[in-house]
Amino acid sequence: MEKNQKIAEVAELKKTFASATSAVVIEFKGLAVEKDAAFRKNVRASKAQYRVSKNTLLRLAVKDTSFEALGGSFKGSSAVATTIDDVIALAKAVNSFLKDNPAAIFKAGIMDGKPLTAQQLQALAELPSRDVLLAKLLYLMQYPISGLAVALEGIRKQKAGE
């Protein structure tokens, strides 16, 4: 890669990191092209970007940004997925890919400026969706009231001799 290409690549990476709020670094080895293409499609579906670049260029791109903590993660075969919106959707997309490809692993991540370990990313990926959490919350809010209604109905039936 020529010097001009490297400079352009770093500038493009800096632009990507400047617009992102969260990022996930993935290590991959021996990934087939078809699987990589499918993974890229899943990442795009979660409204994120996926980039594979040289580690040196990635380290230069994150320097003096909120993603600088990721610099130590750029060793071996690294890829970065960044998002502006929902890091949980990105973590879920990456996690579903990792389940099918055991050679790939989470390395590190940053969510809203806070570094995340691979274990924290895994925990984020396994969280239920927002809709499921809201449904559980509504159930828990409704449960005491419905329990009281059932108890009162039982007392009424007992008094009526039913």
GIVEN-V913308 format. One line per field, one symbol per residue. psi: psi as a letter, one per 40 degrees, with the letter a starting at -180 (. if undefined). Layout:
# GIVEN-V913308
psi: ???
This chain:
# GIVEN-V913308
psi: hiddddddddddddddddeidiihhihihfhidddddddddddddefiihhhiidddddddehfieeddedeegiahiihhiidchdddddddddddddegediihdiihhfehiiiddddddddeiiiddddddddddddddddddddddddddddddef.
